[in-house]
Amino acid sequence: MADGRRSREEATPDAGEDPRPDKSRVLLWRWRHNALRRHSDVVEAWIVLGIWLLVVVGGAVAGLVAARTVESDFAARRARAHAVAAVVTDVTPATPPTASGRDDGRVWVTVRWTDADGSVHQDKAKVLPGAPAGTRLTVWADNADRVVPEPLGRTAAAFQADLTGILFGPLAAGRYGPAATCSVPSSYAAA
């Protein structure tokens, strides 16, 4: 048109053009070429990127350290405990007492075992109800000859250690990462 206004056909984009801005350019606005882009914007963008990389790497390292620590603790428990053949010395009740919480239905009885050096030891262990005196069972004892829970096997310990690392890594990254250091200005907190 001659008066400076564009017609409707001229104002609409071509059928092949996307009228929306390029997503990658919008997401990376701090790096794109712009006459209004300041040097401080670029510096800030690089600092934020560096901090996020440190958080991701730090979270992964924290997860690996946690997993190895848990795994070494389980290995130390396995090294301190050994299986011994014991004999039930008490008469066990036919039914367990009323269950509460995480009870597995077993009852406490006194058991006796003999070490390799010939010394006799006695302690409490859990057995199924109704086990007669003289029943043989395997219990786990520590170096001080006290009955201890059976240690986790290598596979179960590795699984639990890896799961601990997987859960602790993001927790550490979230706790000590950039988002954890952000605070609300006092002028907003009062409102």
C-alpha positions in Angstrom: 0.0 0.0 0.0 1.1 3.5 -0.7 0.3 5.0 2.7 2.9 3.1 4.6 0.6 0.4 6.1 1.2 -3.2 5.2 -1.6 -5.4 4.0 -2.6 -8.5 6.0 -0.9 -10.8 3.4 2.4 -8.9 3.9 2.2 -9.0 7.7 1.8 -12.8 8.0 4.9 -14.9 7.8 5.4 -17.4 5.0 3.8 -20.8 5.4 7.3 -22.4 5.9 8.5 -20.0 8.6 7.9 -20.6 12.3 6.7 -17.4 13.9 7.9 -18.5 17.4 11.5 -17.6 18.4 14.1 -20.4 18.3 14.0 -22.3 21.6 17.8 -22.7 21.8 18.3 -19.0 21.4 15.8 -18.2 24.2 17.3 -20.8 26.5 20.9 -19.6 25.9 20.1 -15.9 25.9 23.2 -15.0 27.9 25.5 -16.3 25.1 23.6 -15.1 22.1 24.6 -12.1 20.1 22.7 -9.1 21.3 23.5 -5.4 21.3 22.1 -5.1 24.8 24.2 -8.0 26.2 26.6 -6.8 28.8 29.9 -8.4 29.7 28.6 -9.0 33.2 25.8 -11.2 31.7 28.4 -13.4 30.1 30.5 -13.6 33.2 27.5 -14.4 35.3 26.4 -17.2 32.9 29.9 -18.8 33.0 29.9 -18.6 36.8 26.5 -20.2 37.0 27.5 -23.0 34.6 30.7 -23.6 36.5 28.9 -23.8 39.8 26.3 -26.3 38.4 29.1 -28.4 37.0 30.8 -28.4 40.4 27.5 -29.4 42.1 26.9 -32.3 39.7 30.5 -33.6 40.0 30.5 -33.0 43.8 27.3 -34.9 44.2 28.6 -37.8 42.2 31.8 -37.9 44.3 29.9 -37.6 47.5 27.7 -40.5 46.4 30.8 -42.6 45.6 32.4 -41.8 48.9 29.2 -42.7 50.8 28.9 -46.0 48.9 32.5 -47.0 49.5 32.2 -46.1 53.2 29.1 -48.2 53.7 30.7 -51.1 51.8 33.8 -51.0 53.9 31.7 -50.9 57.1 29.8 -54.0 56.0 33.1 -55.8 55.1 34.4 -54.9 58.6 31.3 -56.4 60.2 31.7 -59.6 58.1 35.3 -59.8 59.3 34.4 -59.5 63.0 31.6 -62.1 62.9 31.9 -65.8 62.5 29.4 -68.6 62.4 29.3 -71.1 65.2 27.3 -74.3 65.8 25.2 -73.8 69.0 22.7 -75.9 71.0 19.5 -74.7 72.6 19.7 -75.2 76.4 16.3 -73.8 77.4 12.8 -75.2 76.7 11.2 -72.8 74.3 7.6 -71.7 74.7 5.2 -73.2 72.1 3.8 -69.8 71.1 5.6 -66.5 70.9 4.6 -63.7 73.1 2.2 -61.1 71.6 3.8 -59.5 68.7 4.5 -55.8 68.7 6.3 -53.7 66.0 8.9 -55.6 63.9 8.7 -58.9 65.7 9.3 -61.9 63.5 7.6 -64.5 65.7 10.7 -66.0 67.1 11.5 -66.3 70.8 14.7 -65.6 72.8 16.4 -68.7 74.4 19.8 -69.5 75.9 22.2 -71.2 73.5 25.6 -72.8 74.2 28.6 -73.3 71.9 32.2 -74.5 72.1 35.0 -72.5 70.4 37.9 -74.1 68.5 40.1 -73.7 71.6 37.6 -75.7 73.7 36.1 -72.9 75.7 32.3 -73.0 76.3 30.2 -69.9 75.7 26.6 -69.1 76.4 24.3 -66.3 75.2 20.8 -65.5 74.1 19.6 -66.1 70.5 16.2 -66.1 68.7 14.7 -69.4 67.6 11.3 -70.5 66.3 8.8 -71.3 69.1 8.5 -74.9 70.2 12.2 -75.8 69.5 13.1 -78.5 72.1 16.2 -78.3 74.2 19.2 -79.8 72.4 18.2 -78.4 69.0 21.2 -77.5 66.9 21.4 -74.2 65.1 23.9 -71.8 63.7 24.5 -68.4 65.4 26.9 -65.7 64.6 29.4 -64.5 67.3 31.8 -61.6 67.3 35.4 -61.7 68.5 34.2 -61.2 72.1 32.0 -64.3 71.8 28.7 -62.5 71.9 25.9 -63.4 69.7 25.4 -60.8 66.9 23.1 -60.6 63.9 24.1 -62.4 60.8 26.1 -60.0 58.6 25.0 -59.1 55.1 26.4 -61.2 52.3 28.6 -59.6 49.7 25.8 -59.1 47.2 23.3 -57.6 49.6 26.0 -55.4 51.1 27.1 -54.1 47.7 23.5 -53.5 46.7 22.8 -51.5 49.9 26.1 -49.6 49.6 25.3 -48.7 46.0 21.7 -47.6 46.9 23.1 -45.5 49.7 25.5 -43.8 47.3 22.7 -43.2 44.7 20.5 -41.6 47.3 23.2 -39.6 49.1 24.7 -38.1 45.9 21.7 -36.0 44.9 21.0 -35.2 48.6 24.5 -33.8 49.0 24.2 -31.9 45.8 20.9 -30.4 46.8 22.0 -29.6 50.3 25.2 -27.9 49.4 24.4 -26.8 45.8 23.7 -23.3 44.5 19.9 -23.6 45.2 20.6 -24.2 48.9 22.6 -21.0 49.2 19.8 -18.8 47.8 17.9 -16.8 50.3 14.8 -14.6 50.2 15.5 -10.9 50.7 14.3 -9.6 54.0 12.0 -7.2 52.3 10.1 -10.2 50.8 10.2 -12.3 54.0 8.4 -9.6 55.9 5.5 -9.4 53.5 
